[in-house]
Amino acid sequence: QVQLVESGGGLVQPGGSLRLSCAASGTRSRINIMAWYRQAPGAEREFVALITSDSSTNYADSVKGRFTISRDNAKNTVYLQMNSLKPEDTAVYYCNIKMFTTTQYWGQGTQVTVSS
Protein backbone atom coordinates (compact mmCIF):
# COMPACT_ATOMS: atom_id res chain seq x y z
CA GLN A 1 0.00 0.00 0.00
CA VAL A 2 2.50 2.60 1.15
CA GLN A 3 5.49 2.88 -1.15
CA LEU A 4 8.61 5.00 -0.99
CA VAL A 5 10.41 5.43 -4.31
CA GLU A 6 13.93 6.80 -4.16
CA SER A 7 15.94 8.38 -6.94
CA GLY A 8 18.97 10.56 -7.52
CA GLY A 9 21.81 8.28 -6.52
CA GLY A 10 24.85 7.73 -8.67
CA LEU A 11 28.59 8.13 -9.04
CA VAL A 12 30.17 11.44 -8.18
CA GLN A 13 33.72 12.68 -7.61
CA PRO A 14 34.90 13.84 -4.20
CA GLY A 15 33.73 17.39 -3.62
CA GLY A 16 30.77 16.92 -5.90
CA SER A 17 27.06 17.07 -5.21
CA LEU A 18 23.98 14.91 -5.55
CA ARG A 19 20.35 15.37 -4.64
CA LEU A 20 18.33 12.39 -3.51
CA SER A 21 14.55 12.28 -3.70
CA CYS A 22 12.06 10.00 -2.01
CA ALA A 23 8.41 10.14 -3.00
CA ALA A 24 5.82 8.51 -0.79
CA SER A 25 2.53 7.21 -2.12
CA GLY A 26 -0.41 5.43 -0.58
CA THR A 27 -0.31 7.33 2.68
CA ARG A 28 -3.76 8.01 4.09
CA SER A 29 -2.65 10.56 6.66
CA ARG A 30 0.01 13.19 7.05
CA ILE A 31 3.59 12.13 7.57
CA ASN A 32 5.29 12.99 10.83
CA ILE A 33 9.02 12.48 10.33
CA MET A 34 10.88 11.96 7.08
CA ALA A 35 14.46 10.83 7.32
CA TRP A 36 17.48 9.46 5.51
CA TYR A 37 19.70 6.63 6.66
CA ARG A 38 22.67 5.05 4.95
CA GLN A 39 24.50 1.76 5.03
CA ALA A 40 28.02 1.18 3.77
CA PRO A 41 29.25 -2.33 2.90
CA GLY A 42 29.97 -4.29 6.05
CA ALA A 43 28.59 -1.55 8.28
CA GLU A 44 25.35 -1.10 10.14
CA ARG A 45 22.71 1.29 8.95
CA GLU A 46 23.23 4.76 10.36
CA PHE A 47 21.17 7.88 10.73
CA VAL A 48 21.91 10.74 8.35
CA ALA A 49 19.21 13.39 8.67
CA LEU A 50 15.58 13.94 9.53
CA ILE A 51 12.93 16.56 9.08
CA THR A 52 9.74 16.87 11.09
CA SER A 53 6.28 17.84 9.94
CA ASP A 54 6.97 21.45 10.92
CA SER A 55 10.33 21.42 9.10
CA SER A 56 12.59 21.12 12.11
CA THR A 57 15.78 19.29 11.08
CA ASN A 58 18.45 17.15 12.66
CA TYR A 59 21.70 15.85 11.16
CA ALA A 60 24.37 13.35 11.98
CA ASP A 61 27.61 15.07 12.96
CA SER A 62 29.36 13.52 9.97
CA VAL A 63 27.17 15.39 7.48
CA LYS A 64 26.45 18.68 9.25
CA GLY A 65 27.24 21.66 7.07
CA ARG A 66 27.34 19.54 3.92
CA PHE A 67 23.90 17.93 3.63
CA THR A 68 20.50 19.59 3.67
CA ILE A 69 17.23 17.75 4.14
CA SER A 70 13.96 19.27 2.96
CA ARG A 71 10.42 18.17 2.25
CA ASP A 72 7.57 19.09 -0.02
CA ASN A 73 4.39 18.07 1.73
CA ALA A 74 2.24 18.76 -1.32
CA LYS A 75 4.27 16.15 -3.22
CA ASN A 76 4.81 13.83 -0.25
CA THR A 77 8.50 13.97 -1.05
CA VAL A 78 11.67 14.33 0.98
CA TYR A 79 14.99 15.44 -0.48
CA LEU A 80 18.59 15.21 0.58
CA GLN A 81 20.94 17.72 -0.98
CA MET A 82 24.47 16.41 -0.56
CA ASN A 83 27.36 18.78 -1.16
CA SER A 84 31.11 18.47 -0.67
CA LEU A 85 30.80 14.71 -0.91
CA LYS A 86 33.55 12.53 0.51
CA PRO A 87 34.48 8.91 -0.24
CA GLU A 88 33.23 7.97 3.22
CA ASP A 89 29.75 9.10 2.14
CA THR A 90 29.63 6.09 -0.17
CA ALA A 91 26.68 3.94 0.88
CA VAL A 92 23.20 2.85 0.03
CA TYR A 93 20.88 5.62 1.16
CA TYR A 94 17.46 4.71 2.49
CA CYS A 95 14.44 6.92 2.92
CA ASN A 96 12.36 6.41 6.04
CA ILE A 97 9.04 7.91 7.04
CA LYS A 98 7.22 7.77 10.34
CA MET A 99 3.54 8.44 10.67
CA PHE A 100 2.00 10.13 13.68
CA THR A 101 0.97 6.65 14.82
CA THR A 102 4.72 5.79 14.86
CA THR A 103 4.21 3.33 12.00
CA GLN A 104 7.23 3.56 9.73
CA TYR A 105 8.17 2.65 6.17
CA TRP A 106 11.42 2.24 4.27
CA GLY A 107 12.42 2.97 0.71
CA GLN A 108 14.28 0.50 -1.49
CA GLY A 109 17.60 2.30 -1.20
CA THR A 110 19.66 4.20 -3.74
CA GLN A 111 23.40 3.80 -4.24
CA VAL A 112 25.68 6.79 -3.77
CA THR A 113 29.30 6.26 -4.75
CA VAL A 114 31.89 8.97 -4.19
CA SER A 115 35.09 8.13 -5.99
CA SER A 116 37.69 9.63 -8.27
GROMACS elastic network, one bead per residue, 0.5 to 0.9 nm:
[ bonds ]
;  ai    aj funct       b0    kb
    1    25     6  0.79298   500
    1    26     6  0.54758   500
    1    27     6  0.78134   500
    2    24     6  0.70511   500
    2    25     6  0.56539   500
    2    27     6  0.57178   500
    2    28     6  0.87791   500
    2   105     6  0.75791   500
    3    23     6  0.80447   500
    3    24     6  0.56501   500
    3    25     6  0.53350   500
    3    26     6  0.64510   500
    3    27     6  0.82546   500
    3   105     6  0.78041   500
    3   106     6  0.80632   500
    3   107     6  0.71811   500
    4    22     6  0.61564   500
    4    23     6  0.55243   500
    4    25     6  0.65742   500
    4    77     6  0.89674   500
    4    95     6  0.72746   500
    4    96     6  0.80953   500
    4    97     6  0.85541   500
    4   105     6  0.75548   500
    4   106     6  0.65733   500
    4   108     6  0.72499   500
    5    21     6  0.80263   500
    5    22     6  0.53763   500
    5    23     6  0.52794   500
    5    24     6  0.65476   500
    5    25     6  0.83681   500
    5    95     6  0.84051   500
    5   107     6  0.59356   500
    5   108     6  0.68724   500
    5   109     6  0.84372   500
    6     9     6  0.83592   500
    6    20     6  0.71418   500
    6    21     6  0.55294   500
    6    23     6  0.65522   500
    6    24     6  0.89474   500
    6    93     6  0.88362   500
    6    94     6  0.78208   500
    6    95     6  0.70976   500
    6   107     6  0.63736   500
    6   108     6  0.68527   500
    6   109     6  0.65188   500
    6   110     6  0.63141   500
    7    19     6  0.85816   500
    7    20     6  0.57917   500
    7    21     6  0.52551   500
    7    22     6  0.64808   500
    7    23     6  0.86730   500
    7   109     6  0.85176   500
    7   110     6  0.64484   500
    8    18     6  0.69211   500
    8    19     6  0.57741   500
    8    21     6  0.60947   500
    8    22     6  0.88659   500
    8   110     6  0.74337   500
    8   111     6  0.87206   500
    8   112     6  0.85597   500
    9    18     6  0.70461   500
    9    19     6  0.74773   500
    9    20     6  0.61724   500
    9    21     6  0.87543   500
    9    92     6  0.86220   500
    9    93     6  0.81834   500
    9   110     6  0.53863   500
    9   111     6  0.52730   500
    9   113     6  0.79570   500
   10    18     6  0.78809   500
   10   110     6  0.79759   500
   10   111     6  0.60939   500
   10   112     6  0.50632   500
   10   113     6  0.61138   500
   10   114     6  0.84468   500
   11    18     6  0.89120   500
   11   111     6  0.82808   500
   11   112     6  0.61648   500
   11   114     6  0.59323   500
   11   115     6  0.71855   500
   12    15     6  0.82966   500
   12    16     6  0.59667   500
   12    17     6  0.70910   500
   12    18     6  0.75722   500
   12    85     6  0.79979   500
   12   112     6  0.78258   500
   12   113     6  0.62713   500
   12   115     6  0.63196   500
   12   116     6  0.77281   500
   13    16     6  0.54491   500
   13    17     6  0.83381   500
   13    85     6  0.75917   500
   13    86     6  0.81244   500
   13    87     6  0.83129   500
   13   113     6  0.83004   500
   13   114     6  0.53654   500
   13   115     6  0.50206   500
   13   116     6  0.50437   500
   14    17     6  0.85461   500
   14    84     6  0.69445   500
   14    85     6  0.53292   500
   14    86     6  0.50699   500
   14    87     6  0.63361   500
   14   114     6  0.57213   500
   14   115     6  0.59878   500
   14   116     6  0.64844   500
   15    83     6  0.69715   500
   15    86     6  0.63866   500
   15   114     6  0.86366   500
   16    82     6  0.82710   500
   16    83     6  0.61269   500
   16    84     6  0.54680   500
   16    85     6  0.54649   500
   16    86     6  0.82568   500
   16   114     6  0.82123   500
   17    81     6  0.74623   500
   17    82     6  0.53548   500
   17    84     6  0.62433   500
   17    85     6  0.61731   500
   18    80     6  0.81698   500
   18    81     6  0.61617   500
   18    82     6  0.52265   500
   18    83     6  0.67587   500
   18    85     6  0.82543   500
   18   112     6  0.84838   500
   19    79     6  0.67872   500
   19    80     6  0.55115   500
   19    82     6  0.58838   500
   19    83     6  0.85383   500
   20    78     6  0.82630   500
   20    79     6  0.54447   500
   20    81     6  0.64492   500
   20    82     6  0.79114   500
   20    93     6  0.86130   500
   20   110     6  0.83075   500
   21    77     6  0.68197   500
   21    78     6  0.58629   500
   21    80     6  0.65724   500
   21    81     6  0.88171   500
   21    95     6  0.85115   500
   22    76     6  0.83802   500
   22    77     6  0.54119   500
   22    78     6  0.52685   500
   22    79     6  0.63623   500
   22    80     6  0.87441   500
   22    94     6  0.88034   500
   22    95     6  0.62779   500
   22    96     6  0.88190   500
   22   107     6  0.75427   500
   23    75     6  0.73013   500
   23    76     6  0.58417   500
   23    78     6  0.66274   500
   23    79     6  0.88125   500
   24    27     6  0.71412   500
   24    75     6  0.81663   500
   24    76     6  0.54420   500
   24    77     6  0.60851   500
   24    78     6  0.84385   500
   24    97     6  0.84894   500
   24   107     6  0.87490   500
   25    28     6  0.88674   500
   25    76     6  0.72473   500
   27    30     6  0.73155   500
   27    31     6  0.78828   500
   27    76     6  0.87765   500
   27    99     6  0.89429   500
   29    99     6  0.76775   500
   29   100     6  0.84321   500
   30    53     6  0.83265   500
   30    73     6  0.84493   500
   30    76     6  0.87637   500
   30    99     6  0.69368   500
   30   100     6  0.75619   500
   31    34     6  0.73022   500
   31    52     6  0.85262   500
   31    53     6  0.67464   500
   31    73     6  0.83706   500
   31    76     6  0.80922   500
   31    97     6  0.69060   500
   31    98     6  0.63130   500
   31   100     6  0.66188   500
   32    51     6  0.86127   500
   32    52     6  0.59047   500
   32    53     6  0.50238   500
   32    54     6  0.86190   500
   32    97     6  0.73653   500
   32    98     6  0.55937   500
   32   100     6  0.52051   500
   32   101     6  0.86445   500
   32   102     6  0.82704   500
   33    50     6  0.67629   500
   33    51     6  0.57890   500
   33    53     6  0.60304   500
   33    96     6  0.81490   500
   33    97     6  0.56360   500
   33    98     6  0.50479   500
   33    99     6  0.68181   500
   33   100     6  0.81194   500
   34    49     6  0.86034   500
   34    50     6  0.56573   500
   34    51     6  0.54171   500
   34    52     6  0.64356   500
   34    53     6  0.79907   500
   34    70     6  0.89367   500
   34    71     6  0.78755   500
   34    77     6  0.87082   500
   34    78     6  0.65938   500
   34    95     6  0.74475   500
   34    96     6  0.58394   500
   34    98     6  0.64505   500
   34    99     6  0.88944   500
   35    47     6  0.80797   500
   35    48     6  0.75166   500
   35    49     6  0.55621   500
   35    51     6  0.61841   500
   35    52     6  0.85402   500
   35    69     6  0.80969   500
   35    78     6  0.77623   500
   35    94     6  0.83547   500
   35    95     6  0.58888   500
   35    96     6  0.50595   500
   35    97     6  0.61669   500
   35    98     6  0.84240   500
   36    46     6  0.88743   500
   36    47     6  0.65802   500
   36    48     6  0.54084   500
   36    49     6  0.53294   500
   36    50     6  0.63123   500
   36    69     6  0.84002   500
   36    78     6  0.88338   500
   36    79     6  0.88191   500
   36    80     6  0.76477   500
   36    93     6  0.67250   500
   36    94     6  0.56316   500
   36    96     6  0.59871   500
   36    97     6  0.87196   500
   37    45     6  0.65466   500
   37    46     6  0.54467   500
   37    49     6  0.70729   500
   37    50     6  0.88719   500
   37    92     6  0.83908   500
   37    93     6  0.57123   500
   37    94     6  0.51047   500
   37    95     6  0.64637   500
   37    96     6  0.73731   500
   38    44     6  0.84823   500
   38    45     6  0.54957   500
   38    46     6  0.54459   500
   38    47     6  0.66063   500
   38    48     6  0.66680   500
   38    89     6  0.86241   500
   38    90     6  0.87045   500
   38    91     6  0.58218   500
   38    92     6  0.54129   500
   38    94     6  0.57672   500
   38    95     6  0.86814   500
   38   109     6  0.84328   500
   39    42     6  0.82284   500
   39    43     6  0.61900   500
   39    44     6  0.59228   500
   39    46     6  0.62454   500
   39    90     6  0.84880   500
   39    91     6  0.51669   500
   39    92     6  0.52759   500
   39    93     6  0.65518   500
   39    94     6  0.80368   500
   40    43     6  0.53012   500
   40    44     6  0.72719   500
   40    45     6  0.74239   500
   40    46     6  0.88945   500
   40    88     6  0.85751   500
   40    89     6  0.82645   500
   40    90     6  0.64989   500
   40    92     6  0.63289   500
   40    93     6  0.88051   500
   41    44     6  0.83188   500
   41    90     6  0.89634   500
   41    91     6  0.70678   500
   41    92     6  0.84681   500
   43    46     6  0.85355   500
   45    94     6  0.89976   500
   46    60     6  0.88114   500
   47    50     6  0.83284   500
   47    59     6  0.79939   500
   47    60     6  0.64570   500
   48    58     6  0.84629   500
   48    59     6  0.58331   500
   48    60     6  0.51039   500
   48    61     6  0.85136   500
   48    62     6  0.81158   500
   48    63     6  0.70789   500
   48    67     6  0.88275   500
   48    93     6  0.88776   500
   49    57     6  0.72337   500
   49    58     6  0.55321   500
   49    60     6  0.61305   500
   49    63     6  0.82896   500
   49    64     6  0.89864   500
   49    67     6  0.82424   500
   49    68     6  0.80607   500
   49    69     6  0.65853   500
   49    80     6  0.83070   500
   50    56     6  0.81909   500
   50    57     6  0.55726   500
   50    58     6  0.53229   500
   50    59     6  0.66181   500
   50    69     6  0.68055   500
   50    70     6  0.86133   500
   50    96     6  0.88997   500
   51    54     6  0.79302   500
   51    55     6  0.55087   500
   51    56     6  0.54856   500
   51    58     6  0.66071   500
   51    69     6  0.66497   500
   51    70     6  0.67660   500
   51    71     6  0.74463   500
   51    78     6  0.84979   500
   52    56     6  0.52179   500
   52    57     6  0.65098   500
   52    58     6  0.88574   500
   52    71     6  0.89572   500
   53    56     6  0.74354   500
   53    71     6  0.87386   500
   53    73     6  0.84311   500
   55    70     6  0.74494   500
   55    71     6  0.75775   500
   57    68     6  0.87908   500
   57    69     6  0.72534   500
   57    70     6  0.83179   500
   58    64     6  0.88328   500
   58    69     6  0.86269   500
   59    62     6  0.80849   500
   59    63     6  0.66020   500
   59    64     6  0.58526   500
   59    67     6  0.81156   500
   59    68     6  0.84547   500
   59    69     6  0.85355   500
   60    63     6  0.56783   500
   60    64     6  0.63438   500
   61    64     6  0.53054   500
   61    65     6  0.88449   500
   62    65     6  0.88908   500
   62    66     6  0.87675   500
   63    66     6  0.54634   500
   63    67     6  0.56508   500
   63    68     6  0.87478   500
   63    82     6  0.85431   500
   63    89     6  0.86507   500
   64    67     6  0.62225   500
   64    68     6  0.82093   500
   65    68     6  0.78299   500
   65    83     6  0.87151   500
   66    81     6  0.82655   500
   66    82     6  0.61736   500
   66    83     6  0.51362   500
   66    84     6  0.60380   500
   66    85     6  0.76555   500
   67    80     6  0.66977   500
   67    81     6  0.54827   500
   67    83     6  0.59678   500
   67    84     6  0.84093   500
   67    85     6  0.88608   500
   68    79     6  0.80500   500
   68    80     6  0.56879   500
   68    81     6  0.50323   500
   68    82     6  0.66146   500
   68    83     6  0.84288   500
   69    78     6  0.72556   500
   69    79     6  0.56292   500
   69    81     6  0.63265   500
   69    82     6  0.87397   500
   70    77     6  0.86119   500
   70    78     6  0.58013   500
   70    79     6  0.52511   500
   70    80     6  0.65990   500
   70    81     6  0.81614   500
   71    74     6  0.89515   500
   71    75     6  0.84779   500
   71    76     6  0.75216   500
   71    77     6  0.56851   500
   71    79     6  0.59826   500
   71    80     6  0.88475   500
   72    75     6  0.54538   500
   72    76     6  0.59437   500
   72    77     6  0.53098   500
   72    78     6  0.63618   500
   72    79     6  0.82829   500
   73    77     6  0.64384   500
   73    78     6  0.82160   500
   74    77     6  0.78873   500
   75    78     6  0.86963   500
   78    95     6  0.81450   500
   82    85     6  0.65667   500
   83    86     6  0.89539   500
   85    88     6  0.82628   500
   85    89     6  0.64753   500
   85    90     6  0.87341   500
   85   114     6  0.66997   500
   86    89     6  0.53737   500
   86    90     6  0.75682   500
   86   114     6  0.61157   500
   86   115     6  0.79950   500
   87    90     6  0.56091   500
   87   113     6  0.73565   500
   87   115     6  0.58307   500
   87   116     6  0.86788   500
   88    91     6  0.80296   500
   88   114     6  0.75867   500
   89   112     6  0.75318   500
   89   113     6  0.74583   500
   89   114     6  0.66806   500
   90    93     6  0.88608   500
   90   111     6  0.77831   500
   90   112     6  0.53868   500
   90   114     6  0.54365   500
   90   115     6  0.82344   500
   91   110     6  0.84114   500
   91   111     6  0.60860   500
   91   112     6  0.55434   500
   91   113     6  0.66239   500
   91   114     6  0.88389   500
   92   109     6  0.57578   500
   92   110     6  0.53428   500
   92   112     6  0.60064   500
   92   113     6  0.84634   500
   93   107     6  0.88759   500
   93   108     6  0.87672   500
   93   109     6  0.52336   500
   93   110     6  0.52518   500
   93   111     6  0.62323   500
   93   112     6  0.69742   500
   94   106     6  0.67617   500
   94   107     6  0.56213   500
   94   108     6  0.66104   500
   94   110     6  0.66333   500
   95   105     6  0.82513   500
   95   106     6  0.57317   500
   95   108     6  0.77873   500
   95   109     6  0.69503   500
   95   110     6  0.88923   500
   96   104     6  0.69262   500
   96   105     6  0.56263   500
   96   107     6  0.63476   500
   97   103     6  0.82988   500
   97   104     6  0.54212   500
   97   105     6  0.53982   500
   97   106     6  0.67509   500
   97   107     6  0.87126   500
   98   101     6  0.77649   500
   98   102     6  0.55274   500
   98   103     6  0.56096   500
   98   105     6  0.66649   500
   99   102     6  0.50950   500
   99   103     6  0.53205   500
   99   104     6  0.61854   500
   99   105     6  0.86689   500
  100   103     6  0.73449   500
  101   104     6  0.86368   500
  106   109     6  0.82514   500
  107   110     6  0.85861   500
